[in-house]
Amino acid sequence: MPSGIVKGEWTIVGGTGKFTLAQGAIYYDVVSRTQGGEIKELHIGVFYTTMERSTVSIARHKTFPQKK
């Protein structure tokens, strides 16, 4: 790696909505620096399992004593 080039990575763990179970990594290279900050080139790899909200109904049964 030539001097002056900065590389790094961030992890992806979880998320919101459809990406609740997301996992992955973001690899970046700082391609230039400006007075206001840095310009990064991102390489993103993500794996996720979709999870839809569902309504669960609970049936309740009440038993009564037998009449004699």
PDB file with SEQRES, HELIX, SHEET and CRYST1 records, atoms N, CA, C and O in Angstrom:
SEQRES   1 A   68  MET PRO SER GLY ILE VAL LYS GLY GLU TRP THR ILE VAL          
SEQRES   2 A   68  GLY GLY THR GLY LYS PHE THR LEU ALA GLN GLY ALA ILE          
SEQRES   3 A   68  TYR TYR ASP VAL VAL SER ARG THR GLN GLY GLY GLU ILE          
SEQRES   4 A   68  LYS GLU LEU HIS ILE GLY VAL PHE TYR THR THR MET GLU          
SEQRES   5 A   68  ARG SER THR VAL SER ILE ALA ARG HIS LYS THR PHE PRO          
SEQRES   6 A   68  GLN LYS LYS                                                  
HELIX    1 AA1 GLY A   17  PHE A   19  5                                   3    
SHEET    1 AA1 3 VAL A   6  VAL A  13  0                                        
SHEET    2 AA1 3 GLN A  23  THR A  34 -1                                        
SHEET    3 AA1 3 GLY A  37  PHE A  47 -1                                        
CRYST1    1.000    1.000    1.000  90.00  90.00  90.00 P 1           1          
ATOM      1  N   MET A   1       0.858  -1.179   0.000  1.00  0.00           N  
ATOM      2  CA  MET A   1       0.000   0.000   0.000  1.00  0.00           C  
ATOM      3  C   MET A   1       0.899   1.235   0.000  1.00  0.00           C  
ATOM      4  O   MET A   1       1.747   1.377   0.881  1.00  0.00           O  
ATOM      5  N   PRO A   2       0.729   2.114  -0.959  1.00  0.00           N  
ATOM      6  CA  PRO A   2       1.532   3.337  -0.987  1.00  0.00           C  
ATOM      7  C   PRO A   2       1.274   4.195   0.248  1.00  0.00           C  
ATOM      8  O   PRO A   2       0.175   4.186   0.803  1.00  0.00           O  
ATOM      9  N   SER A   3       2.290   4.931   0.668  1.00  0.00           N  
ATOM     10  CA  SER A   3       2.106   5.769   1.852  1.00  0.00           C  
ATOM     11  C   SER A   3       1.077   6.859   1.575  1.00  0.00           C  
ATOM     12  O   SER A   3       0.988   7.378   0.462  1.00  0.00           O  
ATOM     13  N   GLY A   4       0.318   7.192   2.582  1.00  0.00           N  
ATOM     14  CA  GLY A   4      -0.679   8.242   2.446  1.00  0.00           C  
ATOM     15  C   GLY A   4      -2.074   7.733   2.122  1.00  0.00           C  
ATOM     16  O   GLY A   4      -3.045   8.472   2.282  1.00  0.00           O  
ATOM     17  N   ILE A   5      -2.202   6.462   1.660  1.00  0.00           N  
ATOM     18  CA  ILE A   5      -3.531   5.916   1.373  1.00  0.00           C  
ATOM     19  C   ILE A   5      -4.039   5.233   2.636  1.00  0.00           C  
ATOM     20  O   ILE A   5      -3.377   4.359   3.197  1.00  0.00           O  
ATOM     21  N   VAL A   6      -5.210   5.643   3.066  1.00  0.00           N  
ATOM     22  CA  VAL A   6      -5.793   5.092   4.287  1.00  0.00           C  
ATOM     23  C   VAL A   6      -6.883   4.106   3.899  1.00  0.00           C  
ATOM     24  O   VAL A   6      -7.749   4.416   3.081  1.00  0.00           O  
ATOM     25  N   LYS A   7      -6.838   2.914   4.491  1.00  0.00           N  
ATOM     26  CA  LYS A   7      -7.860   1.893   4.279  1.00  0.00           C  
ATOM     27  C   LYS A   7      -8.453   1.545   5.630  1.00  0.00           C  
ATOM     28  O   LYS A   7      -7.803   1.712   6.662  1.00  0.00           O  
ATOM     29  N   GLY A   8      -9.675   1.064   5.626  1.00  0.00           N  
ATOM     30  CA  GLY A   8     -10.292   0.667   6.878  1.00  0.00           C  
ATOM     31  C   GLY A   8     -11.552  -0.129   6.625  1.00  0.00           C  
ATOM     32  O   GLY A   8     -11.910  -0.404   5.480  1.00  0.00           O  
ATOM     33  N   GLU A   9     -12.219  -0.496   7.702  1.00  0.00           N  
ATOM     34  CA  GLU A   9     -13.472  -1.230   7.566  1.00  0.00           C  
ATOM     35  C   GLU A   9     -14.399  -0.950   8.743  1.00  0.00           C  
ATOM     36  O   GLU A   9     -13.963  -0.647   9.853  1.00  0.00           O  
ATOM     37  N   TRP A  10     -15.677  -1.063   8.462  1.00  0.00           N  
ATOM     38  CA  TRP A  10     -16.720  -0.969   9.478  1.00  0.00           C  
ATOM     39  C   TRP A  10     -17.544  -2.240   9.407  1.00  0.00           C  
ATOM     40  O   TRP A  10     -17.672  -2.841   8.341  1.00  0.00           O  
ATOM     41  N   THR A  11     -18.100  -2.652  10.525  1.00  0.00           N  
ATOM     42  CA  THR A  11     -18.968  -3.827  10.515  1.00  0.00           C  
ATOM     43  C   THR A  11     -20.424  -3.408  10.451  1.00  0.00           C  
ATOM     44  O   THR A  11     -20.799  -2.318  10.885  1.00  0.00           O  
ATOM     45  N   ILE A  12     -21.232  -4.295   9.903  1.00  0.00           N  
ATOM     46  CA  ILE A  12     -22.679  -4.102   9.859  1.00  0.00           C  
ATOM     47  C   ILE A  12     -23.288  -5.184  10.733  1.00  0.00           C  
ATOM     48  O   ILE A  12     -23.129  -6.375  10.464  1.00  0.00           O  
ATOM     49  N   VAL A  13     -23.986  -4.765  11.779  1.00  0.00           N  
ATOM     50  CA  VAL A  13     -24.647  -5.702  12.684  1.00  0.00           C  
ATOM     51  C   VAL A  13     -26.035  -5.175  12.964  1.00  0.00           C  
ATOM     52  O   VAL A  13     -26.197  -4.136  13.605  1.00  0.00           O  
ATOM     53  N   GLY A  14     -27.037  -5.887  12.484  1.00  0.00           N  
ATOM     54  CA  GLY A  14     -28.415  -5.473  12.723  1.00  0.00           C  
ATOM     55  C   GLY A  14     -28.829  -4.327  11.833  1.00  0.00           C  
ATOM     56  O   GLY A  14     -28.107  -3.933  10.917  1.00  0.00           O  
ATOM     57  N   GLY A  15     -29.982  -3.808  12.112  1.00  0.00           N  
ATOM     58  CA  GLY A  15     -30.538  -2.730  11.320  1.00  0.00           C  
ATOM     59  C   GLY A  15     -31.969  -2.485  11.759  1.00  0.00           C  
ATOM     60  O   GLY A  15     -32.359  -2.842  12.870  1.00  0.00           O  
ATOM     61  N   THR A  16     -32.737  -1.882  10.888  1.00  0.00           N  
ATOM     62  CA  THR A  16     -34.137  -1.628  11.202  1.00  0.00           C  
ATOM     63  C   THR A  16     -35.002  -2.108  10.046  1.00  0.00           C  
ATOM     64  O   THR A  16     -34.518  -2.312   8.933  1.00  0.00           O  
ATOM     65  N   GLY A  17     -36.275  -2.282  10.322  1.00  0.00           N  
ATOM     66  CA  GLY A  17     -37.211  -2.697   9.287  1.00  0.00           C  
ATOM     67  C   GLY A  17     -36.844  -4.055   8.721  1.00  0.00           C  
ATOM     68  O   GLY A  17     -36.613  -5.009   9.465  1.00  0.00           O  
ATOM     69  N   LYS A  18     -36.791  -4.136   7.399  1.00  0.00           N  
ATOM     70  CA  LYS A  18     -36.484  -5.408   6.742  1.00  0.00           C  
ATOM     71  C   LYS A  18     -35.036  -5.844   6.939  1.00  0.00           C  
ATOM     72  O   LYS A  18     -34.696  -6.990   6.646  1.00  0.00           O  
ATOM     73  N   PHE A  19     -34.186  -4.957   7.425  1.00  0.00           N  
ATOM     74  CA  PHE A  19     -32.777  -5.284   7.617  1.00  0.00           C  
ATOM     75  C   PHE A  19     -32.439  -5.581   9.082  1.00  0.00           C  
ATOM     76  O   PHE A  19     -31.298  -5.397   9.505  1.00  0.00           O  
ATOM     77  N   THR A  20     -33.424  -6.037   9.849  1.00  0.00           N  
ATOM     78  CA  THR A  20     -33.231  -6.293  11.278  1.00  0.00           C  
ATOM     79  C   THR A  20     -32.076  -7.253  11.547  1.00  0.00           C  
ATOM     80  O   THR A  20     -31.334  -7.060  12.510  1.00  0.00           O  
ATOM     81  N   LEU A  21     -31.910  -8.271  10.727  1.00  0.00           N  
ATOM     82  CA  LEU A  21     -30.864  -9.269  10.960  1.00  0.00           C  
ATOM     83  C   LEU A  21     -29.674  -9.109  10.013  1.00  0.00           C  
ATOM     84  O   LEU A  21     -29.019 -10.099   9.689  1.00  0.00           O  
ATOM     85  N   ALA A  22     -29.385  -7.907   9.570  1.00  0.00           N  
ATOM     86  CA  ALA A  22     -28.295  -7.682   8.608  1.00  0.00           C  
ATOM     87  C   ALA A  22     -26.931  -7.922   9.247  1.00  0.00           C  
ATOM     88  O   ALA A  22     -26.714  -7.612  10.419  1.00  0.00           O  
ATOM     89  N   GLN A  23     -26.011  -8.485   8.450  1.00  0.00           N  
ATOM     90  CA  GLN A  23     -24.627  -8.682   8.857  1.00  0.00           C  
ATOM     91  C   GLN A  23     -23.742  -8.411   7.655  1.00  0.00           C  
ATOM     92  O   GLN A  23     -24.129  -8.706   6.524  1.00  0.00           O  
ATOM     93  N   GLY A  24     -22.590  -7.866   7.875  1.00  0.00           N  
ATOM     94  CA  GLY A  24     -21.689  -7.639   6.760  1.00  0.00           C  
ATOM     95  C   GLY A  24     -20.547  -6.724   7.122  1.00  0.00           C  
ATOM     96  O   GLY A  24     -20.242  -6.497   8.293  1.00  0.00           O  
ATOM     97  N   ALA A  25     -19.918  -6.200   6.072  1.00  0.00           N  
ATOM     98  CA  ALA A  25     -18.766  -5.324   6.274  1.00  0.00           C  
ATOM     99  C   ALA A  25     -18.750  -4.245   5.197  1.00  0.00           C  
ATOM    100  O   ALA A  25     -19.212  -4.451   4.074  1.00  0.00           O  
ATOM    101  N   ILE A  26     -18.213  -3.105   5.567  1.00  0.00           N  
ATOM    102  CA  ILE A  26     -17.967  -2.010   4.639  1.00  0.00           C  
ATOM    103  C   ILE A  26     -16.464  -1.758   4.659  1.00  0.00           C  
ATOM    104  O   ILE A  26     -15.896  -1.410   5.694  1.00  0.00           O  
ATOM    105  N   TYR A  27     -15.827  -1.938   3.506  1.00  0.00           N  
ATOM    106  CA  TYR A  27     -14.405  -1.656   3.376  1.00  0.00           C  
ATOM    107  C   TYR A  27     -14.270  -0.309   2.679  1.00  0.00           C  
ATOM    108  O   TYR A  27     -14.990  -0.027   1.721  1.00  0.00           O  
ATOM    109  N   TYR A  28     -13.361   0.512   3.153  1.00  0.00           N  
ATOM    110  CA  TYR A  28     -13.219   1.828   2.528  1.00  0.00           C  
ATOM    111  C   TYR A  28     -11.761   2.180   2.273  1.00  0.00           C  
ATOM    112  O   TYR A  28     -10.848   1.728   2.964  1.00  0.00           O  
ATOM    113  N   ASP A  29     -11.587   3.005   1.252  1.00  0.00           N  
ATOM    114  CA  ASP A  29     -10.296   3.610   0.940  1.00  0.00           C  
ATOM    115  C   ASP A  29     -10.517   5.116   0.936  1.00  0.00           C  
ATOM    116  O   ASP A  29     -11.458   5.601   0.310  1.00  0.00           O  
ATOM    117  N   VAL A  30      -9.668   5.850   1.620  1.00  0.00           N  
ATOM    118  CA  VAL A  30      -9.728   7.312   1.560  1.00  0.00           C  
ATOM    119  C   VAL A  30      -9.026   7.695   0.261  1.00  0.00           C  
ATOM    120  O   VAL A  30      -7.822   7.489   0.111  1.00  0.00           O  
ATOM    121  N   VAL A  31      -9.794   8.257  -0.681  1.00  0.00           N  
ATOM    122  CA  VAL A  31      -9.222   8.584  -1.992  1.00  0.00           C  
ATOM    123  C   VAL A  31      -8.717  10.013  -2.065  1.00  0.00           C  
ATOM    124  O   VAL A  31      -7.832  10.315  -2.865  1.00  0.00           O  
ATOM    125  N   SER A  32      -9.263  10.895  -1.246  1.00  0.00           N  
ATOM    126  CA  SER A  32      -8.716  12.256  -1.183  1.00  0.00           C  
ATOM    127  C   SER A  32      -9.185  12.939   0.093  1.00  0.00           C  
ATOM    128  O   SER A  32     -10.175  12.552   0.713  1.00  0.00           O  
ATOM    129  N   ARG A  33      -8.453  13.945   0.447  1.00  0.00           N  
ATOM    130  CA  ARG A  33      -8.792  14.743   1.627  1.00  0.00           C  
ATOM    131  C   ARG A  33      -9.026  16.170   1.178  1.00  0.00           C  
ATOM    132  O   ARG A  33      -8.308  16.700   0.330  1.00  0.00           O  
ATOM    133  N   THR A  34     -10.053  16.786   1.766  1.00  0.00           N  
ATOM    134  CA  THR A  34     -10.365  18.174   1.460  1.00  0.00           C  
ATOM    135  C   THR A  34     -10.368  18.955   2.762  1.00  0.00           C  
ATOM    136  O   THR A  34     -10.213  18.381   3.839  1.00  0.00           O  
ATOM    137  N   GLN A  35     -10.544  20.252   2.660  1.00  0.00           N  
ATOM    138  CA  GLN A  35     -10.620  21.069   3.871  1.00  0.00           C  
ATOM    139  C   GLN A  35     -11.820  20.658   4.718  1.00  0.00           C  
ATOM    140  O   GLN A  35     -11.776  20.737   5.945  1.00  0.00           O  
ATOM    141  N   GLY A  36     -12.886  20.220   4.062  1.00  0.00           N  
ATOM    142  CA  GLY A  36     -14.103  19.857   4.776  1.00  0.00           C  
ATOM    143  C   GLY A  36     -14.151  18.428   5.255  1.00  0.00           C  
ATOM    144  O   GLY A  36     -15.092  18.057   5.957  1.00  0.00           O  
ATOM    145  N   GLY A  37     -13.175  17.606   4.906  1.00  0.00           N  
ATOM    146  CA  GLY A  37     -13.187  16.210   5.347  1.00  0.00           C  
ATOM    147  C   GLY A  37     -12.495  15.295   4.364  1.00  0.00           C  
ATOM    148  O   GLY A  37     -11.511  15.675   3.729  1.00  0.00           O  
ATOM    149  N   GLU A  38     -13.020  14.072   4.241  1.00  0.00           N  
ATOM    150  CA  GLU A  38     -12.418  13.063   3.383  1.00  0.00           C  
ATOM    151  C   GLU A  38     -13.434  12.567   2.364  1.00  0.00           C  
ATOM    152  O   GLU A  38     -14.642  12.625   2.593  1.00  0.00           O  
ATOM    153  N   ILE A  39     -12.932  12.081   1.244  1.00  0.00           N  
ATOM    154  CA  ILE A  39     -13.769  11.390   0.265  1.00  0.00           C  
ATOM    155  C   ILE A  39     -13.347   9.935   0.299  1.00  0.00           C  
ATOM    156  O   ILE A  39     -12.183   9.603   0.072  1.00  0.00           O  
ATOM    157  N   LYS A  40     -14.321   9.063   0.590  1.00  0.00           N  
ATOM    158  CA  LYS A  40     -14.035   7.642   0.731  1.00  0.00           C  
ATOM    159  C   LYS A  40     -14.709   6.852  -0.383  1.00  0.00           C  
ATOM    160  O   LYS A  40     -15.820   7.178  -0.801  1.00  0.00           O  
ATOM    161  N   GLU A  41     -14.038   5.823  -0.855  1.00  0.00           N  
ATOM    162  CA  GLU A  41     -14.622   4.858  -1.784  1.00  0.00           C  
ATOM    163  C   GLU A  41     -15.058   3.675  -0.934  1.00  0.00           C  
ATOM    164  O   GLU A  41     -14.253   3.107  -0.196  1.00  0.00           O  
ATOM    165  N   LEU A  42     -16.343   3.299  -1.038  1.00  0.00           N  
ATOM    166  CA  LEU A  42     -16.900   2.239  -0.198  1.00  0.00           C  
ATOM    167  C   LEU A  42     -17.142   0.963  -0.995  1.00  0.00           C  
ATOM    168  O   LEU A  42     -17.566   1.008  -2.150  1.00  0.00           O  
ATOM    169  N   HIS A  43     -16.868  -0.169  -0.365  1.00  0.00           N  
ATOM    170  CA  HIS A  43     -17.170  -1.495  -0.904  1.00  0.00           C  
ATOM    171  C   HIS A  43     -18.027  -2.180   0.167  1.00  0.00           C  
ATOM    172  O   HIS A  43     -17.541  -2.466   1.261  1.00  0.00           O  
ATOM    173  N   ILE A  44     -19.301  -2.443  -0.147  1.00  0.00           N  
ATOM    174  CA  ILE A  44     -20.257  -2.906   0.861  1.00  0.00           C  
ATOM    175  C   ILE A  44     -20.701  -4.321   0.535  1.00  0.00           C  
ATOM    176  O   ILE A  44     -21.116  -4.615  -0.586  1.00  0.00           O  
ATOM    177  N   GLY A  45     -20.607  -5.191   1.528  1.00  0.00           N  
ATOM    178  CA  GLY A  45     -21.109  -6.564   1.411  1.00  0.00           C  
ATOM    179  C   GLY A  45     -22.046  -6.837   2.570  1.00  0.00           C  
ATOM    180  O   GLY A  45     -21.666  -6.702   3.733  1.00  0.00           O  
ATOM    181  N   VAL A  46     -23.285  -7.225   2.246  1.00  0.00           N  
ATOM    182  CA  VAL A  46     -24.295  -7.425   3.296  1.00  0.00           C  
ATOM    183  C   VAL A  46     -25.071  -8.707   3.051  1.00  0.00           C  
ATOM    184  O   VAL A  46     -25.385  -9.048   1.911  1.00  0.00           O  
ATOM    185  N   PHE A  47     -25.372  -9.403   4.116  1.00  0.00           N  
ATOM    186  CA  PHE A  47     -26.252 -10.569   4.093  1.00  0.00           C  
ATOM    187  C   PHE A  47     -27.370 -10.284   5.073  1.00  0.00           C  
ATOM    188  O   PHE A  47     -27.114  -9.821   6.185  1.00  0.00           O  
ATOM    189  N   TYR A  48     -28.612 -10.554   4.682  1.00  0.00           N  
ATOM    190  CA  TYR A  48     -29.716 -10.349   5.619  1.00  0.00           C  
ATOM    191  C   TYR A  48     -30.827 -11.340   5.371  1.00  0.00           C  
ATOM    192  O   TYR A  48     -30.995 -11.851   4.263  1.00  0.00           O  
ATOM    193  N   THR A  49     -31.578 -11.601   6.412  1.00  0.00           N  
ATOM    194  CA  THR A  49     -32.759 -12.455   6.359  1.00  0.00           C  
ATOM    195  C   THR A  49     -33.957 -11.553   6.589  1.00  0.00           C  
ATOM    196  O   THR A  49     -34.007 -10.812   7.571  1.00  0.00           O  
ATOM    197  N   THR A  50     -34.919 -11.617   5.681  1.00  0.00           N  
ATOM    198  CA  THR A  50     -36.080 -10.744   5.847  1.00  0.00           C  
ATOM    199  C   THR A  50     -36.947 -11.237   6.997  1.00  0.00           C  
ATOM    200  O   THR A  50     -37.101 -12.438   7.216  1.00  0.00           O  
ATOM    201  N   MET A  51     -37.497 -10.298   7.707  1.00  0.00           N  
ATOM    202  CA  MET A  51     -38.416 -10.609   8.798  1.00  0.00           C  
ATOM    203  C   MET A  51     -39.599  -9.672   8.670  1.00  0.00           C  
ATOM    204  O   MET A  51     -39.461  -8.457   8.809  1.00  0.00           O  
ATOM    205  N   GLU A  52     -40.748 -10.236   8.410  1.00  0.00           N  
ATOM    206  CA  GLU A  52     -41.967  -9.447   8.323  1.00  0.00           C  
ATOM    207  C   GLU A  52     -42.673  -9.507   9.669  1.00  0.00           C  
ATOM    208  O   GLU A  52     -42.643 -10.526  10.358  1.00  0.00           O  
ATOM    209  N   ARG A  53     -43.296  -8.418  10.022  1.00  0.00           N  
ATOM    210  CA  ARG A  53     -44.095  -8.424  11.251  1.00  0.00           C  
ATOM    211  C   ARG A  53     -45.337  -9.265  11.017  1.00  0.00           C  
ATOM    212  O   ARG A  53     -45.912  -9.267   9.928  1.00  0.00           O  
ATOM    213  N   SER A  54     -45.732  -9.964  12.035  1.00  0.00           N  
ATOM    214  CA  SER A  54     -46.957 -10.752  11.914  1.00  0.00           C  
ATOM    215  C   SER A  54     -47.753 -10.614  13.204  1.00  0.00           C  
ATOM    216  O   SER A  54     -47.205 -10.321  14.266  1.00  0.00           O  
ATOM    217  N   THR A  55     -49.037 -10.827  13.087  1.00  0.00           N  
ATOM    218  CA  THR A  55     -49.922 -10.766  14.244  1.00  0.00           C  
ATOM    219  C   THR A  55     -50.163 -12.179  14.731  1.00  0.00           C  
ATOM    220  O   THR A  55     -50.487 -13.070  13.947  1.00  0.00           O  
ATOM    221  N   VAL A  56     -50.005 -12.377  16.014  1.00  0.00           N  
ATOM    222  CA  VAL A  56     -50.223 -13.688  16.598  1.00  0.00           C  
ATOM    223  C   VAL A  56     -51.508 -13.633  17.415  1.00  0.00           C  
ATOM    224  O   VAL A  56     -51.682 -12.775  18.281  1.00  0.00           O  
ATOM    225  N   SER A  57     -52.400 -14.570  17.117  1.00  0.00           N  
ATOM    226  CA  SER A  57     -53.646 -14.655  17.881  1.00  0.00           C  
ATOM    227  C   SER A  57     -53.495 -15.748  18.929  1.00  0.00           C  
ATOM    228  O   SER A  57     -52.981 -16.831  18.647  1.00  0.00           O  
ATOM    229  N   ILE A  58     -53.944 -15.454  20.124  1.00  0.00           N  
ATOM    230  CA  ILE A  58     -53.891 -16.434  21.201  1.00  0.00           C  
ATOM    231  C   ILE A  58     -55.318 -16.820  21.541  1.00  0.00           C  
ATOM    232  O   ILE A  58     -56.132 -15.978  21.920  1.00  0.00           O  
ATOM    233  N   ALA A  59     -55.610 -18.112  21.401  1.00  0.00           N  
ATOM    234  CA  ALA A  59     -56.947 -18.611  21.735  1.00  0.00           C  
ATOM    235  C   ALA A  59     -56.966 -18.957  23.219  1.00  0.00           C  
ATOM    236  O   ALA A  59     -56.074 -19.642  23.721  1.00  0.00           O  
ATOM    237  N   ARG A  60     -57.969 -18.485  23.896  1.00  0.00           N  
ATOM    238  CA  ARG A  60     -58.094 -18.784  25.327  1.00  0.00           C  
ATOM    239  C   ARG A  60     -59.317 -19.667  25.535  1.00  0.00           C  
ATOM    240  O   ARG A  60     -60.398 -19.401  25.010  1.00  0.00           O  
ATOM    241  N   HIS A  61     -59.120 -20.702  26.300  1.00  0.00           N  
ATOM    242  CA  HIS A  61     -60.211 -21.630  26.592  1.00  0.00           C  
ATOM    243  C   HIS A  61     -60.511 -21.566  28.076  1.00  0.00           C  
ATOM    244  O   HIS A  61     -59.604 -21.565  28.908  1.00  0.00           O  
ATOM    245  N   LYS A  62     -61.777 -21.512  28.392  1.00  0.00           N  
ATOM    246  CA  LYS A  62     -62.169 -21.503  29.795  1.00  0.00           C  
ATOM    247  C   LYS A  62     -62.956 -22.771  30.044  1.00  0.00           C  
ATOM    248  O   LYS A  62     -63.893 -23.093  29.314  1.00  0.00           O  
ATOM    249  N   THR A  63     -62.571 -23.476  31.067  1.00  0.00           N  
ATOM    250  CA  THR A  63     -63.292 -24.707  31.402  1.00  0.00           C  
ATOM    251  C   THR A  63     -64.207 -24.433  32.586  1.00  0.00           C  
ATOM    252  O   THR A  63     -63.844 -23.730  33.529  1.00  0.00           O  
ATOM    253  N   PHE A  64     -65.370 -24.991  32.512  1.00  0.00           N  
ATOM    254  CA  PHE A  64     -66.352 -24.838  33.583  1.00  0.00           C  
ATOM    255  C   PHE A  64     -66.497 -26.171  34.296  1.00  0.00           C  
ATOM    256  O   PHE A  64     -66.373 -27.226  33.675  1.00  0.00           O  
ATOM    257  N   PRO A  65     -66.761 -26.131  35.601  1.00  0.00           N  
ATOM    258  CA  PRO A  65     -66.967 -27.396  36.332  1.00  0.00           C  
ATOM    259  C   PRO A  65     -68.194 -28.131  35.781  1.00  0.00           C  
ATOM    260  O   PRO A  65     -69.180 -27.509  35.385  1.00  0.00           O  
ATOM    261  N   GLN A  66     -68.113 -29.446  35.763  1.00  0.00           N  
ATOM    262  CA  GLN A  66     -69.232 -30.280  35.314  1.00  0.00           C  
ATOM    263  C   GLN A  66     -70.367 -30.211  36.320  1.00  0.00           C  
ATOM    264  O   GLN A  66     -70.128 -30.260  37.527  1.00  0.00           O  
ATOM    265  N   LYS A  67     -71.621 -30.097  35.831  1.00  0.00           N  
ATOM    266  CA  LYS A  67     -72.784 -30.127  36.728  1.00  0.00           C  
ATOM    267  C   LYS A  67     -73.112 -31.570  37.042  1.00  0.00           C  
ATOM    268  O   LYS A  67     -73.031 -32.440  36.174  1.00  0.00           O  
ATOM    269  N   LYS A  68     -73.483 -31.820  38.286  1.00  0.00           N  
ATOM    270  CA  LYS A  68     -73.829 -33.180  38.701  1.00  0.00           C  
ATOM    271  C   LYS A  68     -75.306 -33.379  38.769  1.00  0.00           C  
ATOM    272  O   LYS A  68     -75.768 -34.470  39.103  1.00  0.00           O  
TER     273      LYS A  68                                                      
END                                                                             
